[in-house]
Amino acid sequence: MVIKTAEYLISSPDWEKCPKPTWPEYAFIGRSNVGKSSLINLLTNNEKLAKTSGTPGKTQLINHFIINNAWYLVDLPGYGFAKRSMSQRRQWEQMIENYLRKRENLVNVFVLIDSRHAPQKIDIEFINQLGEWQVPFSIVFTKADKGTQAEVSKNVKLFLNKMRETWEFLPPHFVTSTVKKMGRDAILGYIEELNAQFRAIA
C-alpha cells in the first residue's frame, strides 16, 4: 500500500462524537511510552502527524486521521501508567471501552507491546479483555532496534507462549522498529487486505 495522503481529522472525547463510520477504521493502542506516535508516523510516512512525547499519557482523546481518503487511523490513549488522577484514568478507560465495543466500523485494533520486556501483566490483561469483548486485534511488537535480535525474538516468543495459555488461536503479530523502518510494509499490507474484505462486505 502506498500512502499518498495522511491528514489529522478530529479529536473526540467519546465514541459518539467520532466521525461518521463510513470507512474502515484501525485503532492503535498500548501502554504509555510504547512508541505509538512514532509507529503511526512511520506508517503514514509523516514524522509530524502524531505528536511524540517523552511524557506518558499525552494522548487523552480519540484522535482520527484520514488516510488516502479511504480509511481511518485512530490514535487511542495509552493504558497503564500516566500521571493522572484515578478518576481521570477511569474516565479514559470508560471512553476507550465504549469506543472499542461500540464503534461499528472498527476493523482491527493494533495492540502495541514493547519488545524489550518480558510479558507484562497489564498487556496480557488488556488483550484478554479484547477477547472477552470480541474485538478483533493484532499485536505489534515495538522498539525492535533497542535490543539484540536474540533478545527481541526471545521476548516475542515468551509473550506468544503466555498467550497460548489462554488462547486457542493467536492473532497476527508484527515486529517493528521505527529507526530501521521495520514492519511498515507488513502492517500496511495487512490493512490493505482487511480494507478489501470490508469493502466486499459493505
N, C-alpha and C positions, 0 to 999 in steps of 0.2 A: 504494500500500500504506500502510495506517495502522498505525503501531507502537503497540500497546496495552500490551505488557509487554516489558521487556528486563532480563534478570537474569543476573548473573555465576553461573557454574555450577562450574567447576573449572579448576585449572592443572595440566597434566600434564608430566612430564619426558620422556616419549616417547609415540609414537603408540599403543602397545599399552595405555597407561593412560587413553586418551581415553574419553569416554562411548560407550555402545553406538551403533553407526552407524545409528540408526533414522530419523533425519531428514536432509533435505538440508542440506549444510554449505557455508559460504562463508568462505574464508580471506583475510585481509588481510596483506600483506607489503610491505616496501620498505626502502630504505636507512635507517639510523638518522637520526632527526630530520626525516623527510619529512612529518610531520604525521598519522601513522597514528591515534594515540589521539584526536586532535581530530576526525578524519573519522568514526571509529566513534561518538563521542559525538554528532556531528551526525546521523548516520543513525538512531541509536536515540532521538534527542531527549532525551538524558540526559547532561548535562555531566560527571557524576561516574562514568559507567560504566567507561570505560577510563582508567587513570591517565596523565595527560600529564606529561611531564618534559622539562626542558632538557638532561638528561644522556643522551647517546646510549647505546643498549644497555641500556635499563632493562628492557625485556621480555626475560625469559630462558626462559620456559616456553611451552607451547602453551595459550593461555587460551581457554576455551569460554564463550560467552554463549548463553542460550536466548532466542529472540525470538518473541513471540506464541504461545509453546508449540507452535511449528510448524517452526522451523528454527534451525540453529546458526550463529552468527557466531564466527569464530575469529581471535584476535589472535596473530600469529606474531612471533617475534623478528626484528629487522631484520637485513639483511645488510650487509657492508661495515664501515665504521669503528666500533669500540667499544673502550673502554679495558679490554680483557681480554687474557688470555694467549693465545698461539697455540693451545695445547691446548684451552682453553675454547671458543675460536672454532670450532675443528674439531669439537668436541662439539656445538655449536649447529648447525653445518652438517649434520652427520650426522642429528641429530634432525629438522631441517626436511626434509631429503631423504627420510628414511623416512616422515615424515608425508605429504608431497606425493605420494609414489609408491605408498603402501600404504593410505591412508585411502579405503575403498571408497565412502563416501557424499559424498566431496568433489566438489561440482558445479562450482565455479569458484574460481579464485584471482584476487583483485583485486591487481594489482601497482601500487604507488603510485610515481609519478615526480614529482619536484619541477619544476614548470613554469617556475621561474626560471632554470633552467640549460639549456645546450645538451646534447645526448645524452651521457650518461656511460657509459664502457666497462663499468663494473660492472653497470649496469642492463641493457644490451644482452646481456651475457654471461648474466645470470640468466634473462632471457626466452628466450634461445636454449636454455638448459638445460631450461627447462619444455617447450619444443618437442621436444627430444630424448626427454624422459620421457613425452611425450604427455599432459601435464597441461593441461586447459582453463583459459584465463585471459583476463582483460580488463585494460585499462590505465586507471588513474585518475591524471590529472594534478592535483596538489595546489597549494595556495597561489596560485591564480589572481588573488587580490586584491593580491598583493605586487608585481606588475609591471603595466605598462600592458597593455591588451588586445592591442595590436600585438606586444609582446614575448612575451606568452603564446602567441598564435597562431603566431608565428614558431618558438618552441621546440617546440611541439606538432608543427608541420609538419616541422621538422628531425628530430624523433625518429621520426615515422612514416616519413619518407623513408629514414632509416637502417635501419629495419626492412625496408623494401621491398627492400633489397639482398640479403637472405637469405630473406625470407618471401614466398610467393606470395599468400597471403591475410592481411589484417590482422585482428586481433581487435577487438571493440567497444572504444571508448575513451570516457572521460568527463572533462570538465574541471570541477574543483571548487574551491570556496572556502568554508571553514568560517565565515569572517567574514560573507560575503554569503549564506550558506546555499545556495550554487550547486551544482547537480549532484545534490542529495539525491534528488529525485523520480525522476530518470532512473535512478540506480543501484537504488533500491528497486523501480522498475517492472521493471527487468531481472531482479532477483532473483525477483520475483513470477512473471514468465514462466518462468524456469528451475524454480521450485518446481512450477508446473503440469506441466511436462514430466517432472519427477522423479516426481510422483505418478502420471502417466499410465503410466510405465514400471514403477513399483513394483508 
